[in-house]
Amino acid sequence: MMVSQAETSLHDMGLALPPDWTPRGQFLPYRRDGSVVYLSGQICEWGGAVTHVGPVADTADAIAEAQKAAQICALNLLYRLKEACDGDLDRVSCVLRLGGFVNCVPGFGASPQVINGATELFIACFGEAGWHARTAVGVAGLPGNAAVEVDAIVRLRDD
């Protein structure tokens, strides 16, 4: 089994892709349109259990924990992206866009900081190709009362 550069980067950071899980709703985990992959939103879930619950408070410790939650969302996205790439994450040409949602207290202004947890993982895995356009918003609730949810749009190489 071939290991992609992205998975090697994960391993070097002490991280791994999650085990498979069943989606919480009636939707596809991804949809391909030619070389573009639209990844459904992934919450901070591992092995079927939410790892970080909301709402996220406006404190340094809570923001740091929420960044870890965003990183878990990104790992879940990479798992589904690997499926969309027929098992080869080296087929990723670039990450086009991330959308980040933070289940937070009213007036929370650090959503961009929280979603950096996902952004930084994509950049670590794909280098320059990991940079992307992005949205980061605060919301009143997410599935499973998760602290964070992230979705993505990725372009694959045509090869």
Secondary structure, 3 states (H helix, E strand, C coil): CCCCHHHHHHHHCCCCCCCCCCCCCCCCCEEEECCEEEEEEEECEECCEECCECCECCCHHHHHHHHHHHHHHHHHHHHHHHHHCCCCHHHEEEEEEEEEEEEECCCCCCHHHHHHHHHHHHHHHHHHHHCCEEEEEEECCCHHHECEEEEEEEEECCC
